[in-house]
């Protein structure tokens, strides 16, 4: 006799093993998510605090060449790099022909790329188009081992890790900044009651947003 329940269990097990790639909802305008699906992977659109994709603990910021240069000139890129470096594994993908569409002097561009790699310590990959970008992301999903910030796991945390986990849930606060806050203020109560000036030494421009979230009323 054909056991439909047995087949259902097998399908469920196979689906559980599928890697789910978290994608920022703004990437819906890109062809990358659909290309990732073609690679046999599952995506989940959501609002990401940092980056455009999260794949097995790797935070990825994806930029077209046009957006890359625009973000350099309006300084967005440097804030994004600061946020990326809060995570153990990060990656910047620049999509398109960088030399052909460059809006910077070649020496200035070389200096910028060196700064990203050496000062911010964020690796860069250059891709031809959205299809190639999706291939790189899919390769990470299939080969990269899991390991990331505490926000990727909720069970079996130590007392110190529980405190760090709470802080990492705030926008712009990654593992490094969370630990720095705890090392300086020791308790969540002292962190939450601190002034914007005191917090700015660690959180920088994010200190105002951090305090706004703490004071925000639930409605």
C-alpha positions as CSV (number, residue, x, y, z in Angstrom):
1,X,0.0,0.0,0.0
2,X,1.3,3.5,-0.9
3,X,2.0,5.4,2.3
4,X,1.3,9.1,1.6
5,X,2.2,10.1,5.2
6,X,5.7,8.5,4.7
7,X,6.3,10.7,1.6
8,X,5.0,13.7,3.4
9,X,7.6,13.2,6.2
10,X,10.4,12.8,3.6
11,X,9.4,16.0,1.9
12,X,9.2,17.9,5.2
13,X,12.7,16.7,6.1
14,X,14.1,17.8,2.8
15,X,12.5,21.2,3.1
16,X,13.9,21.6,6.6
17,X,17.4,21.1,5.2
18,X,17.0,23.9,2.7
19,X,19.1,26.9,3.4
20,X,16.9,30.1,3.8
21,X,18.6,33.3,2.6
22,X,17.3,36.4,4.3
23,X,16.9,39.3,1.9
24,X,16.2,42.9,2.6
25,X,12.7,43.9,1.2
26,X,14.3,46.7,-0.9
27,X,16.0,44.0,-3.0
28,X,12.6,43.1,-4.5
29,X,13.5,45.6,-7.3
30,X,16.5,43.5,-8.1
31,X,16.7,40.4,-10.2
32,X,19.1,38.8,-7.7
33,X,16.4,37.1,-5.5
34,X,14.7,35.5,-8.5
35,X,18.1,34.3,-9.7
36,X,18.8,32.8,-6.3
37,X,15.6,30.9,-6.4
38,X,16.7,29.5,-9.8
39,X,19.7,28.1,-8.0
40,X,17.3,26.0,-5.9
41,X,17.5,28.1,-2.7
42,X,14.7,29.6,-0.6
43,X,14.6,33.3,0.3
44,X,12.8,35.2,3.0
45,X,12.1,38.9,2.5
46,X,12.4,41.0,5.6
47,X,13.8,44.4,6.9
48,X,17.4,43.8,7.6
49,X,19.3,46.1,10.1
50,X,22.5,45.7,8.2
51,X,23.3,44.6,4.6
52,X,21.0,43.3,1.8
53,X,21.5,39.5,2.3
54,X,22.3,37.2,5.2
55,X,23.6,33.8,4.2
56,X,24.7,31.4,6.9
57,X,26.0,34.1,9.1
58,X,27.6,36.2,6.3
59,X,26.2,39.7,5.9
60,X,26.3,40.9,2.3
61,X,26.0,44.5,1.1
62,X,25.2,44.5,-2.7
63,X,25.7,47.6,-4.8
64,X,25.4,48.3,-8.4
65,X,28.4,50.4,-9.7
66,X,26.1,53.4,-9.9
67,X,24.9,53.0,-6.3
68,X,28.5,52.3,-5.2
69,X,29.8,55.7,-6.4
70,X,26.6,57.5,-5.2
71,X,27.1,56.1,-1.8
72,X,30.7,57.2,-1.8
73,X,29.8,60.8,-2.6
74,X,27.0,61.1,-0.1
75,X,29.0,59.2,2.6
76,X,26.4,56.3,3.0
77,X,29.0,53.7,2.1
78,X,31.2,54.5,5.1
79,X,28.3,54.1,7.6
80,X,27.3,50.9,5.9
81,X,30.9,49.6,6.1
82,X,31.0,50.5,9.8
83,X,27.8,48.5,10.3
84,X,29.2,45.5,8.3
85,X,32.4,45.3,10.3
86,X,30.4,44.8,13.5
87,X,29.8,41.2,12.2
88,X,32.4,38.5,12.1
89,X,31.7,37.6,8.5
90,X,30.8,40.3,5.9
91,X,31.1,41.0,2.2
92,X,30.6,43.8,-0.2
93,X,29.5,42.9,-3.7
94,X,29.9,45.6,-6.4
95,X,28.0,44.7,-9.5
96,X,28.9,46.0,-13.0
97,X,31.9,47.4,-14.8
98,X,33.7,49.5,-12.2
99,X,36.4,50.9,-14.6
100,X,33.9,51.7,-17.4
101,X,31.4,53.5,-15.2
102,X,33.9,55.0,-12.8
103,X,33.2,58.6,-11.5
104,X,36.5,58.9,-9.7
105,X,40.1,59.4,-10.7
106,X,41.7,56.0,-11.0
107,X,44.2,56.7,-8.2
108,X,41.4,57.9,-5.9
109,X,39.4,54.7,-6.7
110,X,42.4,52.5,-5.9
111,X,42.9,54.3,-2.6
112,X,39.2,53.8,-1.8
113,X,39.3,50.1,-2.6
114,X,42.4,49.7,-0.4
115,X,40.8,51.5,2.4
116,X,37.7,49.3,2.3
117,X,39.9,46.2,2.5
118,X,42.6,47.4,4.9
119,X,40.9,49.9,7.1
120,X,37.4,48.6,7.2
121,X,38.5,45.0,6.7
122,X,35.5,44.3,4.5
123,X,36.3,41.9,1.5
124,X,35.0,43.0,-1.9
125,X,33.8,40.8,-4.8
126,X,33.2,42.4,-8.3
127,X,30.5,40.7,-10.4
128,X,29.4,41.3,-14.0
129,X,25.6,41.3,-13.4
130,X,22.8,40.2,-11.1
131,X,23.0,36.6,-12.3
132,X,26.7,36.3,-11.3
133,X,25.9,38.0,-7.9
134,X,23.3,35.3,-7.3
135,X,25.8,32.6,-8.1
136,X,28.2,33.9,-5.4
137,X,25.5,34.1,-2.8
138,X,24.3,30.6,-3.7
139,X,27.8,29.3,-3.3
140,X,28.1,30.8,0.1
141,X,24.8,29.2,1.1
142,X,26.0,25.8,-0.1
143,X,29.6,25.9,1.2
144,X,30.0,28.4,4.1
145,X,29.8,27.0,7.6
146,X,27.4,28.6,10.1
147,X,28.8,30.9,12.7
148,X,27.7,34.4,13.5
149,X,26.5,36.9,16.1
150,X,24.4,35.8,19.0
151,X,21.3,37.0,17.2
152,X,21.5,33.9,15.1
153,X,20.8,31.7,18.1
154,X,18.5,31.9,21.1
155,X,19.1,28.7,23.0
156,X,21.6,27.8,25.6
157,X,23.0,31.3,26.1
158,X,25.1,32.2,29.2
159,X,24.1,35.1,31.4
160,X,26.6,37.4,29.6
161,X,25.5,36.2,26.2
162,X,21.9,36.9,27.1
163,X,22.8,40.6,27.8
164,X,24.7,40.7,24.5
165,X,21.8,39.1,22.6
166,X,19.4,41.9,23.9
167,X,21.8,44.7,22.8
168,X,22.4,43.1,19.3
169,X,18.6,43.3,18.6
170,X,19.0,47.1,18.4
171,X,19.6,48.6,14.9
172,X,23.3,49.4,14.4
173,X,24.5,47.4,17.3
174,X,26.5,44.4,16.4
175,X,28.6,42.0,18.5
176,X,31.6,44.3,18.9
177,X,29.6,47.3,20.0
178,X,27.3,45.2,22.3
179,X,30.3,43.8,24.1
180,X,31.9,47.3,24.3
181,X,28.8,48.7,25.9
182,X,28.6,45.9,28.5
183,X,32.3,46.2,29.3
184,X,31.9,49.9,29.9
185,X,28.5,50.2,31.7
186,X,28.3,46.6,33.1
187,X,24.5,46.4,33.2
188,X,21.6,47.0,30.8
189,X,20.0,49.4,33.3
190,X,23.1,51.7,33.2
191,X,23.3,51.5,29.4
192,X,19.6,52.4,29.0
193,X,19.8,55.3,31.4
194,X,23.0,56.8,29.9
195,X,23.1,60.0,28.0
196,X,23.4,60.3,24.2
197,X,26.9,61.8,24.7
198,X,28.1,58.9,26.8
199,X,26.7,56.3,24.4
200,X,28.2,58.1,21.3
201,X,31.7,57.1,22.3
202,X,30.7,53.6,21.3
203,X,27.6,53.9,19.2
204,X,28.6,57.1,17.3
205,X,25.7,58.4,15.2
206,X,23.5,55.5,16.2
207,X,23.3,56.6,19.9
208,X,20.3,58.9,19.2
209,X,18.4,56.1,17.4
210,X,19.3,53.7,20.2
211,X,17.8,56.0,22.9
212,X,14.8,56.8,20.7
213,X,14.0,53.0,20.6
214,X,14.4,52.7,24.4
215,X,11.9,55.6,25.0
216,X,9.5,54.5,22.3
217,X,6.0,53.6,23.4
218,X,4.2,50.5,22.3
219,X,1.0,51.2,20.4
